[in-house]
Amino acid sequence: MSDTTTTSLLDAITVPAAEGRAIPDAATGETMGHAPVHDVEHLNRAVAAARAAQPAWAALGHAERSAILHRTADEIDAHAEELARIIAQEQGKPLNGPGARFEAGGCAAWIRNAADTALDPEVVFEAPGTRSELHYGPLGVVGAIGPWNWPAMIAIWQIAPALRMGNTVVSKPSEYTPLSVLAVAELMNRHLPEGVLTVVSGGRDVGEGIAAHPDIDKVMFTGSTKTGRAIVKSSAGNLARLTLEMGGNDPGIILPGTDVKAIAENLFWGVFINTGQTCAALKRLYVHDSQYEEVVRTLADMAASMPMGPGLDESSVLGPLSTKQQFDIVSSLVEDARSRGARIVTGGEAAPELGPHFYRATVVADIDDGARLVDEEQFGPAIPVIRYTDVDDAVARANASDQGLGASVWGSDVAEAVAVAQRIEAGTVWINQHGTLNPDVPFGGVKGSGYGMEFGREGLKAVSAPKVITV
Ligand code: NAD
């Protein structure tokens, strides 16, 4: 892929320096381009355009909308390398592995899946002379508010099902990663009718404006639990429907007798995918005393040997923290662990020779619940490994959190692992893997991680107005 093509998509979405906000390359801190600066006035215009475009978009019908969505996915595939390079620079994830190319490919895959998933009317009651059917129609205008960690893919998780069901969408990316979302929307908008999808590249004020907007029917939110709570409050006035995908502090439990070598690779990626900046990454690992040192050593050896570097470097496996703020959070949680006497087995420090906010992949042992690194979401490459002796106690500690996004149980006896999984409070419990997502399989959290589900038929229902027709 030549730099000329990279520049052309970037050129299409960036504005002159005098009109925009500088967006840093996450690895170097140097400006990669300027994003437009949108405010609540832009939001109001986008919502008005979305409202005006919605009836005609809905009237096209499922088959025609799906055909258009397939064309948008083809367009993304045709420009996947340019999109991946924008994501790798702006967010920081490496091009290879489960990184920026994977994210660009995921955008197209999730669009195609939404386009091809049927949500036909269901007969819910039938008796002689009467029949009740449940039909699903569009809600109207969907406001989509996204985070910075998987910016393009998470925007698509919100946009694709909404469009598929005949809604129009106003999307607000994180202020840290507007270019990735502007880029994917630019590619889609080469095929969508005017007004059907608009990106408003604004800050928190625009997010608040979406949540409180009288003409937005549904808010899809992915981000922190704190912001989710604010959105619930702001949306009370117009009773917008909400899907809230929020933070996680996912536990993993390794059962006694597990073949550690067999799970090592899945375990590593469960923790360190996107350098730990993933909502459903494994964030606290409970290991039985009998295998504690073996697991700690295995994870530490892998962490120490993985190449870390800029996203655009083909040899990088791990990247920087996306922002200085996130770097500070990870550093302070590890320092707190150190000050409590925890053992830093590998990492535990910045890697300034790589760039301004790289932090080495870190494994922390001899740490317990109560330490901030265990109790709080680190959202970075630092995993606390906690020793347990009794499985019931490990389950109780895994559940002693106000978050409930994902969890995992690891063991050689799958039936035993499933039995433990049933006792864990989370939206998804994986066995011998963590964080793997599939567009057909519903995904969502419980407790402080939010409510509502995305993906598959459940995801389409979440952006639909149900209507019963009784004959
Ligand atoms: P954040 O809550 O700070 O920001 C998310 C978005 O909300 C941004 O676009 C921001 O501008 C906007 N926003 C901020 N204040 C707002 C307000 N008062 N009203 C409306 N919008 C507002 O989250 P972040 O730091 O971007 O993302 C990291 C968090 O997201 C982590 O906790 C992570 O676990 C979570 N996350 C969850 C999922 C999931 O699917 N459950 C996926 C990715 C990230």
Boltz pocket constraint, residues with backbone or C-beta under 6 A from the ligand:
constraints:
  - pocket:
      binder: B
      contacts: [[A, 145], [A, 146], [A, 147], [A, 148], [A, 149], [A, 150], [A, 154], [A, 172], [A, 173], [A, 174], [A, 175], [A, 202], [A, 203], [A, 204], [A, 206], [A, 207], [A, 208], [A, 209], [A, 211], [A, 222], [A, 223], [A, 224], [A, 225], [A, 226], [A, 227], [A, 228], [A, 230], [A, 231], [A, 244], [A, 245], [A, 246], [A, 247], [A, 248], [A, 278], [A, 279], [A, 280], [A, 377], [A, 379], [A, 405], [A, 445], [A, 449]]
      max_distance: 6.0
